[in-house]
């Protein structure tokens, strides 16, 4: 990668970086109901990894 990253590209990569995270913990009781033991990654829509799937950013 180059030494200087253009601010627009940096902003796009920052937004895509948020998509790699799990859903917040309070989403589980809200969607699945209280008492369910479900992993938060199940409710995150776009799970992206820098090695697996590439972006056009």
PDB file of N, CA, C and O in Angstrom:
ATOM      1  N   UNK A   1       0.843  -1.175   0.000  1.00  0.00           N
ATOM      2  CA  UNK A   1       0.000   0.000   0.000  1.00  0.00           C
ATOM      3  C   UNK A   1       0.888   1.237   0.000  1.00  0.00           C
ATOM      4  O   UNK A   1       2.012   1.225   0.502  1.00  0.00           O
ATOM      5  N   UNK A   2       0.354   2.293  -0.572  1.00  0.00           N
ATOM      6  CA  UNK A   2       1.140   3.513  -0.633  1.00  0.00           C
ATOM      7  C   UNK A   2       1.272   4.153   0.742  1.00  0.00           C
ATOM      8  O   UNK A   2       0.553   3.817   1.682  1.00  0.00           O
ATOM      9  N   UNK A   3       2.188   5.059   0.824  1.00  0.00           N
ATOM     10  CA  UNK A   3       2.425   5.718   2.104  1.00  0.00           C
ATOM     11  C   UNK A   3       1.332   6.730   2.411  1.00  0.00           C
ATOM     12  O   UNK A   3       0.932   6.888   3.564  1.00  0.00           O
ATOM     13  N   UNK A   4       0.845   7.419   1.373  1.00  0.00           N
ATOM     14  CA  UNK A   4      -0.188   8.441   1.552  1.00  0.00           C
ATOM     15  C   UNK A   4      -1.534   7.895   1.086  1.00  0.00           C
ATOM     16  O   UNK A   4      -1.662   7.469  -0.062  1.00  0.00           O
ATOM     17  N   UNK A   5      -2.533   7.903   1.956  1.00  0.00           N
ATOM     18  CA  UNK A   5      -3.883   7.477   1.594  1.00  0.00           C
ATOM     19  C   UNK A   5      -4.743   8.722   1.431  1.00  0.00           C
ATOM     20  O   UNK A   5      -4.786   9.577   2.316  1.00  0.00           O
ATOM     21  N   UNK A   6      -5.429   8.818   0.290  1.00  0.00           N
ATOM     22  CA  UNK A   6      -6.285   9.953   0.010  1.00  0.00           C
ATOM     23  C   UNK A   6      -7.421  10.009   1.034  1.00  0.00           C
ATOM     24  O   UNK A   6      -7.960   8.969   1.411  1.00  0.00           O
ATOM     25  N   UNK A   7      -7.789  11.209   1.487  1.00  0.00           N
ATOM     26  CA  UNK A   7      -8.827  11.319   2.524  1.00  0.00           C
ATOM     27  C   UNK A   7     -10.159  10.660   2.151  1.00  0.00           C
ATOM     28  O   UNK A   7     -10.831  10.100   3.017  1.00  0.00           O
ATOM     29  N   UNK A   8     -10.545  10.720   0.880  1.00  0.00           N
ATOM     30  CA  UNK A   8     -11.813  10.101   0.458  1.00  0.00           C
ATOM     31  C   UNK A   8     -11.746   8.586   0.599  1.00  0.00           C
ATOM     32  O   UNK A   8     -12.701   7.953   1.049  1.00  0.00           O
ATOM     33  N   UNK A   9     -10.614   8.011   0.211  1.00  0.00           N
ATOM     34  CA  UNK A   9     -10.445   6.564   0.321  1.00  0.00           C
ATOM     35  C   UNK A   9     -10.385   6.156   1.795  1.00  0.00           C
ATOM     36  O   UNK A   9     -10.900   5.105   2.176  1.00  0.00           O
ATOM     37  N   UNK A  10      -9.757   6.989   2.612  1.00  0.00           N
ATOM     38  CA  UNK A  10      -9.650   6.711   4.042  1.00  0.00           C
ATOM     39  C   UNK A  10     -11.038   6.713   4.690  1.00  0.00           C
ATOM     40  O   UNK A  10     -11.317   5.906   5.577  1.00  0.00           O
ATOM     41  N   UNK A  11     -11.905   7.626   4.238  1.00  0.00           N
ATOM     42  CA  UNK A  11     -13.269   7.689   4.749  1.00  0.00           C
ATOM     43  C   UNK A  11     -14.060   6.445   4.348  1.00  0.00           C
ATOM     44  O   UNK A  11     -14.809   5.894   5.155  1.00  0.00           O
ATOM     45  N   UNK A  12     -13.890   6.003   3.096  1.00  0.00           N
ATOM     46  CA  UNK A  12     -14.582   4.797   2.625  1.00  0.00           C
ATOM     47  C   UNK A  12     -14.121   3.570   3.385  1.00  0.00           C
ATOM     48  O   UNK A  12     -14.939   2.736   3.772  1.00  0.00           O
ATOM     49  N   UNK A  13     -12.819   3.450   3.602  1.00  0.00           N
ATOM     50  CA  UNK A  13     -12.284   2.312   4.344  1.00  0.00           C
ATOM     51  C   UNK A  13     -12.730   2.337   5.799  1.00  0.00           C
ATOM     52  O   UNK A  13     -12.919   1.287   6.413  1.00  0.00           O
ATOM     53  N   UNK A  14     -12.898   3.532   6.349  1.00  0.00           N
ATOM     54  CA  UNK A  14     -13.386   3.652   7.721  1.00  0.00           C
ATOM     55  C   UNK A  14     -14.809   3.161   7.863  1.00  0.00           C
ATOM     56  O   UNK A  14     -15.153   2.517   8.853  1.00  0.00           O
ATOM     57  N   UNK A  15     -15.654   3.469   6.858  1.00  0.00           N
ATOM     58  CA  UNK A  15     -17.036   2.997   6.876  1.00  0.00           C
ATOM     59  C   UNK A  15     -17.090   1.486   6.719  1.00  0.00           C
ATOM     60  O   UNK A  15     -17.885   0.818   7.380  1.00  0.00           O
ATOM     61  N   UNK A  16     -16.251   0.946   5.851  1.00  0.00           N
ATOM     62  CA  UNK A  16     -16.226  -0.501   5.652  1.00  0.00           C
ATOM     63  C   UNK A  16     -15.644  -1.217   6.862  1.00  0.00           C
ATOM     64  O   UNK A  16     -15.963  -2.381   7.106  1.00  0.00           O
ATOM     65  N   UNK A  17     -14.795  -0.533   7.622  1.00  0.00           N
ATOM     66  CA  UNK A  17     -14.240  -1.123   8.825  1.00  0.00           C
ATOM     67  C   UNK A  17     -15.283  -1.346   9.893  1.00  0.00           C
ATOM     68  O   UNK A  17     -15.154  -2.258  10.710  1.00  0.00           O
ATOM     69  N   UNK A  18     -16.332  -0.510   9.898  1.00  0.00           N
ATOM     70  CA  UNK A  18     -17.414  -0.670  10.859  1.00  0.00           C
ATOM     71  C   UNK A  18     -18.260  -1.896  10.559  1.00  0.00           C
ATOM     72  O   UNK A  18     -18.901  -2.452  11.452  1.00  0.00           O
ATOM     73  N   UNK A  19     -18.259  -2.315   9.301  1.00  0.00           N
ATOM     74  CA  UNK A  19     -19.085  -3.459   8.899  1.00  0.00           C
ATOM     75  C   UNK A  19     -18.500  -4.791   9.358  1.00  0.00           C
ATOM     76  O   UNK A  19     -19.174  -5.819   9.288  1.00  0.00           O
ATOM     77  N   UNK A  20     -17.266  -4.782   9.824  1.00  0.00           N
ATOM     78  CA  UNK A  20     -16.635  -6.030  10.229  1.00  0.00           C
ATOM     79  C   UNK A  20     -16.995  -6.402  11.668  1.00  0.00           C
ATOM     80  O   UNK A  20     -16.709  -7.513  12.114  1.00  0.00           O
ATOM     81  N   UNK A  21     -17.618  -5.479  12.387  1.00  0.00           N
ATOM     82  CA  UNK A  21     -17.886  -5.710  13.809  1.00  0.00           C
ATOM     83  C   UNK A  21     -19.157  -6.518  14.024  1.00  0.00           C
ATOM     84  O   UNK A  21     -19.990  -6.634  13.125  1.00  0.00           O
ATOM     85  N   UNK A  22     -19.299  -7.070  15.211  1.00  0.00           N
ATOM     86  CA  UNK A  22     -20.516  -7.775  15.597  1.00  0.00           C
ATOM     87  C   UNK A  22     -21.595  -6.762  15.934  1.00  0.00           C
ATOM     88  O   UNK A  22     -21.328  -5.574  16.114  1.00  0.00           O
ATOM     89  N   UNK A  23     -22.810  -7.260  16.014  1.00  0.00           N
ATOM     90  CA  UNK A  23     -23.924  -6.426  16.452  1.00  0.00           C
ATOM     91  C   UNK A  23     -23.771  -6.142  17.946  1.00  0.00           C
ATOM     92  O   UNK A  23     -23.123  -6.920  18.646  1.00  0.00           O
ATOM     93  N   UNK A  24     -24.343  -5.057  18.452  1.00  0.00           N
ATOM     94  CA  UNK A  24     -24.257  -4.763  19.879  1.00  0.00           C
ATOM     95  C   UNK A  24     -24.976  -5.804  20.731  1.00  0.00           C
ATOM     96  O   UNK A  24     -25.892  -6.477  20.258  1.00  0.00           O
ATOM     97  N   UNK A  25     -24.564  -5.931  21.970  1.00  0.00           N
ATOM     98  CA  UNK A  25     -25.083  -6.996  22.840  1.00  0.00           C
ATOM     99  C   UNK A  25     -26.564  -6.830  23.145  1.00  0.00           C
ATOM    100  O   UNK A  25     -27.253  -7.819  23.396  1.00  0.00           O
ATOM    101  N   UNK A  26     -27.073  -5.587  23.128  1.00  0.00           N
ATOM    102  CA  UNK A  26     -28.474  -5.368  23.482  1.00  0.00           C
ATOM    103  C   UNK A  26     -29.419  -5.704  22.342  1.00  0.00           C
ATOM    104  O   UNK A  26     -30.636  -5.702  22.531  1.00  0.00           O
ATOM    105  N   UNK A  27     -28.884  -5.993  21.163  1.00  0.00           N
ATOM    106  CA  UNK A  27     -29.714  -6.386  20.017  1.00  0.00           C
ATOM    107  C   UNK A  27     -30.299  -7.787  20.214  1.00  0.00           C
ATOM    108  O   UNK A  27     -31.412  -8.059  19.763  1.00  0.00           O
ATOM    109  N   UNK A  28     -29.558  -8.677  20.883  1.00  0.00           N
ATOM    110  CA  UNK A  28     -29.974 -10.077  21.026  1.00  0.00           C
ATOM    111  C   UNK A  28     -31.318 -10.204  21.748  1.00  0.00           C
ATOM    112  O   UNK A  28     -32.221 -10.844  21.209  1.00  0.00           O
ATOM    113  N   UNK A  29     -31.494  -9.622  22.946  1.00  0.00           N
ATOM    114  CA  UNK A  29     -32.813  -9.737  23.564  1.00  0.00           C
ATOM    115  C   UNK A  29     -33.902  -9.006  22.784  1.00  0.00           C
ATOM    116  O   UNK A  29     -35.072  -9.383  22.845  1.00  0.00           O
ATOM    117  N   UNK A  30     -33.517  -7.958  22.049  1.00  0.00           N
ATOM    118  CA  UNK A  30     -34.508  -7.192  21.294  1.00  0.00           C
ATOM    119  C   UNK A  30     -35.057  -8.005  20.118  1.00  0.00           C
ATOM    120  O   UNK A  30     -36.261  -8.001  19.865  1.00  0.00           O
ATOM    121  N   UNK A  31     -34.170  -8.701  19.404  1.00  0.00           N
ATOM    122  CA  UNK A  31     -34.596  -9.459  18.224  1.00  0.00           C
ATOM    123  C   UNK A  31     -35.036 -10.874  18.597  1.00  0.00           C
ATOM    124  O   UNK A  31     -36.129 -11.304  18.227  1.00  0.00           O
ATOM    125  N   UNK A  32     -34.193 -11.591  19.324  1.00  0.00           N
ATOM    126  CA  UNK A  32     -34.447 -13.008  19.589  1.00  0.00           C
ATOM    127  C   UNK A  32     -35.301 -13.248  20.821  1.00  0.00           C
ATOM    128  O   UNK A  32     -35.945 -14.292  20.929  1.00  0.00           O
ATOM    129  N   UNK A  33     -35.319 -12.310  21.744  1.00  0.00           N
ATOM    130  CA  UNK A  33     -36.082 -12.482  22.972  1.00  0.00           C
ATOM    131  C   UNK A  33     -35.159 -12.689  24.158  1.00  0.00           C
ATOM    132  O   UNK A  33     -34.006 -13.092  24.003  1.00  0.00           O
ATOM    133  N   UNK A  34     -35.682 -12.408  25.345  1.00  0.00           N
ATOM    134  CA  UNK A  34     -34.875 -12.507  26.569  1.00  0.00           C
ATOM    135  C   UNK A  34     -34.621 -13.981  26.887  1.00  0.00           C
ATOM    136  O   UNK A  34     -35.523 -14.814  26.791  1.00  0.00           O
ATOM    137  N   UNK A  35     -33.395 -14.283  27.262  1.00  0.00           N
ATOM    138  CA  UNK A  35     -33.030 -15.644  27.641  1.00  0.00           C
ATOM    139  C   UNK A  35     -32.378 -16.446  26.542  1.00  0.00           C
ATOM    140  O   UNK A  35     -31.911 -17.557  26.794  1.00  0.00           O
ATOM    141  N   UNK A  36     -32.327 -15.914  25.305  1.00  0.00           N
ATOM    142  CA  UNK A  36     -31.707 -16.643  24.206  1.00  0.00           C
ATOM    143  C   UNK A  36     -30.201 -16.432  24.236  1.00  0.00           C
ATOM    144  O   UNK A  36     -29.728 -15.324  24.489  1.00  0.00           O
ATOM    145  N   UNK A  37     -29.455 -17.488  23.978  1.00  0.00           N
ATOM    146  CA  UNK A  37     -27.999 -17.392  23.913  1.00  0.00           C
ATOM    147  C   UNK A  37     -27.575 -17.528  22.451  1.00  0.00           C
ATOM    148  O   UNK A  37     -27.309 -18.626  21.961  1.00  0.00           O
ATOM    149  N   UNK A  38     -27.519 -16.396  21.777  1.00  0.00           N
ATOM    150  CA  UNK A  38     -27.151 -16.343  20.368  1.00  0.00           C
ATOM    151  C   UNK A  38     -25.958 -15.414  20.239  1.00  0.00           C
ATOM    152  O   UNK A  38     -25.885 -14.385  20.912  1.00  0.00           O
ATOM    153  N   UNK A  39     -25.027 -15.777  19.377  1.00  0.00           N
ATOM    154  CA  UNK A  39     -23.828 -14.971  19.178  1.00  0.00           C
ATOM    155  C   UNK A  39     -24.181 -13.675  18.449  1.00  0.00           C
ATOM    156  O   UNK A  39     -24.993 -13.701  17.524  1.00  0.00           O
ATOM    157  N   UNK A  40     -23.589 -12.534  18.842  1.00  0.00           N
ATOM    158  CA  UNK A  40     -23.915 -11.246  18.210  1.00  0.00           C
ATOM    159  C   UNK A  40     -23.554 -11.179  16.726  1.00  0.00           C
ATOM    160  O   UNK A  40     -24.122 -10.362  16.001  1.00  0.00           O
ATOM    161  N   UNK A  41     -22.629 -12.012  16.258  1.00  0.00           N
ATOM    162  CA  UNK A  41     -22.245 -11.956  14.849  1.00  0.00           C
ATOM    163  C   UNK A  41     -23.362 -12.437  13.944  1.00  0.00           C
ATOM    164  O   UNK A  41     -23.344 -12.176  12.741  1.00  0.00           O
ATOM    165  N   UNK A  42     -24.333 -13.137  14.509  1.00  0.00           N
ATOM    166  CA  UNK A  42     -25.439 -13.655  13.714  1.00  0.00           C
ATOM    167  C   UNK A  42     -26.353 -12.536  13.211  1.00  0.00           C
ATOM    168  O   UNK A  42     -27.006 -12.686  12.178  1.00  0.00           O
ATOM    169  N   UNK A  43     -26.401 -11.430  13.929  1.00  0.00           N
ATOM    170  CA  UNK A  43     -27.287 -10.327  13.576  1.00  0.00           C
ATOM    171  C   UNK A  43     -26.573  -9.200  12.836  1.00  0.00           C
ATOM    172  O   UNK A  43     -27.214  -8.209  12.486  1.00  0.00           O
ATOM    173  N   UNK A  44     -25.283  -9.315  12.588  1.00  0.00           N
ATOM    174  CA  UNK A  44     -24.596  -8.283  11.832  1.00  0.00           C
ATOM    175  C   UNK A  44     -24.706  -8.636  10.349  1.00  0.00           C
ATOM    176  O   UNK A  44     -24.381  -9.749   9.934  1.00  0.00           O
ATOM    177  N   UNK A  45     -25.166  -7.671   9.566  1.00  0.00           N
ATOM    178  CA  UNK A  45     -25.528  -7.936   8.172  1.00  0.00           C
ATOM    179  C   UNK A  45     -24.306  -8.259   7.317  1.00  0.00           C
ATOM    180  O   UNK A  45     -24.246  -9.324   6.702  1.00  0.00           O
ATOM    181  N   UNK A  46     -23.333  -7.352   7.272  1.00  0.00           N
ATOM    182  CA  UNK A  46     -22.207  -7.545   6.376  1.00  0.00           C
ATOM    183  C   UNK A  46     -20.955  -7.867   7.146  1.00  0.00           C
ATOM    184  O   UNK A  46     -20.314  -6.962   7.680  1.00  0.00           O
ATOM    185  N   UNK A  47     -20.586  -9.126   7.219  1.00  0.00           N
ATOM    186  CA  UNK A  47     -19.346  -9.489   7.896  1.00  0.00           C
ATOM    187  C   UNK A  47     -18.238  -9.549   6.849  1.00  0.00           C
ATOM    188  O   UNK A  47     -18.276 -10.385   5.946  1.00  0.00           O
ATOM    189  N   UNK A  48     -17.263  -8.672   6.970  1.00  0.00           N
ATOM    190  CA  UNK A  48     -16.201  -8.558   5.982  1.00  0.00           C
ATOM    191  C   UNK A  48     -14.860  -8.798   6.651  1.00  0.00           C
ATOM    192  O   UNK A  48     -14.646  -8.434   7.807  1.00  0.00           O
ATOM    193  N   UNK A  49     -13.972  -9.413   5.908  1.00  0.00           N
ATOM    194  CA  UNK A  49     -12.628  -9.659   6.405  1.00  0.00           C
ATOM    195  C   UNK A  49     -11.629  -9.181   5.363  1.00  0.00           C
ATOM    196  O   UNK A  49     -11.862  -9.340   4.165  1.00  0.00           O
ATOM    197  N   UNK A  50     -10.537  -8.607   5.795  1.00  0.00           N
ATOM    198  CA  UNK A  50      -9.561  -8.058   4.855  1.00  0.00           C
ATOM    199  C   UNK A  50      -8.915  -9.138   4.011  1.00  0.00           C
ATOM    200  O   UNK A  50      -8.434  -8.865   2.912  1.00  0.00           O
ATOM    201  N   UNK A  51      -8.901 -10.374   4.522  1.00  0.00           N
ATOM    202  CA  UNK A  51      -8.264 -11.453   3.778  1.00  0.00           C
ATOM    203  C   UNK A  51      -9.243 -12.164   2.852  1.00  0.00           C
ATOM    204  O   UNK A  51      -8.897 -12.536   1.731  1.00  0.00           O
ATOM    205  N   UNK A  52     -10.473 -12.348   3.338  1.00  0.00           N
ATOM    206  CA  UNK A  52     -11.474 -13.119   2.581  1.00  0.00           C
ATOM    207  C   UNK A  52     -12.075 -12.354   1.421  1.00  0.00           C
ATOM    208  O   UNK A  52     -11.967 -12.781   0.271  1.00  0.00           O
ATOM    209  N   UNK A  53     -12.712 -11.220   1.713  1.00  0.00           N
ATOM    210  CA  UNK A  53     -13.460 -10.507   0.684  1.00  0.00           C
ATOM    211  C   UNK A  53     -12.876  -9.113   0.488  1.00  0.00           C
ATOM    212  O   UNK A  53     -12.657  -8.371   1.446  1.00  0.00           O
ATOM    213  N   UNK A  54     -12.635  -8.782  -0.750  1.00  0.00           N
ATOM    214  CA  UNK A  54     -12.051  -7.491  -1.085  1.00  0.00           C
ATOM    215  C   UNK A  54     -13.148  -6.479  -1.383  1.00  0.00           C
ATOM    216  O   UNK A  54     -14.289  -6.847  -1.660  1.00  0.00           O
ATOM    217  N   UNK A  55     -12.789  -5.192  -1.324  1.00  0.00           N
ATOM    218  CA  UNK A  55     -13.734  -4.117  -1.604  1.00  0.00           C
ATOM    219  C   UNK A  55     -13.235  -3.358  -2.831  1.00  0.00           C
ATOM    220  O   UNK A  55     -12.117  -3.563  -3.302  1.00  0.00           O
ATOM    221  N   UNK A  56     -14.087  -2.488  -3.324  1.00  0.00           N
ATOM    222  CA  UNK A  56     -13.679  -1.635  -4.453  1.00  0.00           C
ATOM    223  C   UNK A  56     -13.354  -0.234  -3.965  1.00  0.00           C
ATOM    224  O   UNK A  56     -13.410   0.725  -4.735  1.00  0.00           O
ATOM    225  N   UNK A  57     -13.011  -0.111  -2.681  1.00  0.00           N
ATOM    226  CA  UNK A  57     -12.697   1.207  -2.106  1.00  0.00           C
ATOM    227  C   UNK A  57     -11.312   1.655  -2.516  1.00  0.00           C
ATOM    228  O   UNK A  57     -10.873   2.738  -2.129  1.00  0.00           O
TER     229      UNK A  57
END
